[in-house]
Each structure stands twice: as C-alpha cells, then as structure tokens.
Amino acid sequence: MVLVVVVGLLVAACGPSSGQIKEARNARYDTQWSTVFDAGIATLKSNGFQIATADAAGGKATTFERHFDVNGGAVPDGTTPNSTMILLVVHLKLIQEDGLFRVELTPIAREKLRDFAAPNHLDPNEPPMSTWVAAKIDNLYVTLHDSLAAHVARPPTTAP
C-alpha cells in the first residue's frame, strides 16, 4: 500500500504526460476571445513571466526577458552572471479557426555568455531550447488548458 502511494506521488511529480501535453497544445476553445486571451496572460504571469506588451484586440502578447541558468533554474533580476545565462521571452498569439480559438506560445531564447556583450540566438532544435525551454512551454500550455477546461471544444462523436 505504501509503495503504491509513493509510486503515485513520484509519477505525479514528474509533470504532465505526453498525452496531456499533446491535448493542451492542440486544444481549441469554444468561448469568447477575451476569455482565452485573459487566461493566456494569467498563465504567463502565474509562471513568473511579466508582460511587456499586450494587445487584447489583436490577440498578441509578449513577455519581458526572464533569466535562467543553463539548466533552467530561474536567475533573479539584477544578478550578474558568473556563467552562461539563458534569456527567455514568450510570445502569445490567439488564432481563430472555424469559430474556435487556439493559442500559440512561441519561445525566443538567447544565450548570454559571461564574457561576451551580445547574446546569441538559440536554435529551437538545440539544447537548452530542445530540452528545458520546451518543457517550460509545455507546462504553460498545460496550465492554460487546465484553466480553460470548461471551454475545451470536444470533437464531434460518431455513431457506432
């Protein structure tokens, strides 16, 4: 019994499953534009991002840069890096398709090397973009999806 509880806690602590991530990334919402946009902004804020620009009518928002170490740990603002830092911005975009809404979250990451003034843009297919940055974006999608669960558009069922 104790083993089952411990295993269950370990599984729960691992984060969302690939099925949950896929569902959240592909979700369409049947509600008002403003409801989805506001949920997107709230999701970004609840995950430690500050909003730099928000255009509710256009369905677009951008966060300020958030600083992380190379392993994905948050670095407090104003900290002088003693090694490489990753500077992460997230773009939010609402898209309307067939009367439903979906959300695109796009990460833009730059690598700031300790002794170099200009950060380098990171390619989406290389670490850390392909690892922890992707996981952070997946978690944003899942958080957003959970907050809009009552508005998820379910695909029509077919009769047997």
N, C-alpha and C positions, 0 to 999 in steps of 0.2 A: 504493500500500500504506500509506504513512504517512498519507495523507488519510483512508483508511478507519478506521485506528486512532484518529485524532484525532476524527473524527465519532462513532465509537462511544463514546469517552470523554466527549464532550460530551453525548450522549444519556443515558448512564448517570448523569451528574452532575445531570441535571435533576430527579431524583426519580422517584417511581412514576408509571406511566402511568394514564390514566383507567380502563382495564380492570382494572389491579391494585387500584386504589382501590375500584372497584365490587365486585370479588370479595371484598376484605377486609372491606368494610362489611357485605356480605350473607352472610358466611360463617356456617355452622353447624358446631359441633364435636361429634364423637362421642367423648367421653371423660368423665372424672369432673369433677364440678362444681369440686372443689378444683384440678384441673389448669388449668382455664380461668381461675379466679379468681387463682391464683398467677401465671399468665402475664400477666394484666392488670396486677397490681401490679408485676411485674418490668418490664413495658413502660413504665409511668408513671415508675418510678424511673430506668430507663436513658435516659429522655428528659429528665432533670433535674427531675422533679417529686418532691416529698416528700409522703408520705402523711399526711394529717391524721386521717382516720378510716377504719377498715376493719372490715367486718362480713362475715367469710367465710361464715357460715351464711346470712346474708341476701343475699349476693352483691352487696354495695354497698361502694363506697369513694369517698372524696373527697380531693382533694389540697389542700395549703396553697396560698395565692395565690403565683403566680410573676409576677415583674415583667418587663415588656418595654417597649421604646420603641415608638413608633407604627409602626415598620417591621418589628417582630417580633424585634428583637435583644434578647437577654437583658440585663437590668439587674441587677447584683449586689445582693444583700440589703443593706440599710442605706444604700443610695445615696440621696442627696437629689435628687429630680428637678429638673432645670433646664428641663424642658419637660413635655409630656404623657407619662404612663405608662399602660400597659395592665396591669391586674391580672387574671390568668387563673387560674381554678380549673377542674379537670376532675372530673366525676362519672362513675364507672364503675358499671355495673349489668349483672348477668348475668340472662338471661331463658331459661327452659326452654320449649321448644316441641317437641312430639312426640318427647320423649326426647333431643333435641339441645339444645345450648347456643349462644346468641349473646351478643354483648357490645354494649352501648350505651355510647358515650362522649359526654358532653354538656359542652360548654364553657360556662362562665359568665364573661363578661368585663365589667369595669368600666373606665371611663376616668377617670384621676386627672389633673385639670388642675393645673398648677403652683401657681396661687394660690388654689385652692379646696380647702376641707377635705374635703368629701364627694365620693366618686367617683360618676360617673353610670353606670347600667347601659347596656350596649351592646345594641342590637337585632341579632339574628342576620343580618339582611339588609343591614346597612350596614357599610362598612369601619370598622375592620380585621377585624371578625368575618367578613365575607364573603370576605376575601382571606387574609391570612397565618394568622389563627386557624383558619380552615377547613383550610388546608394543614397546620398542625401536628396537627390532629385526624386528618386523612387519614393522615399519617405514623405516628401512633400505631396506627391500625387496621392499616396495612400491617406495621408491626413486630410487632404482636400476631399477625397472621395468619402471618407467617413463622415465629414461634416455635412456633405450633401446627399447622404444615403437616402433620405426621404424623397429625393428628386431624381434618382437614377432612372433613366428611361430603359425599361426592360424590352428585349427583343420580343416581337410577337411570337406566341406559341402556335405550333401547327397541330392540327387534329391528327390523332393516330389513324 
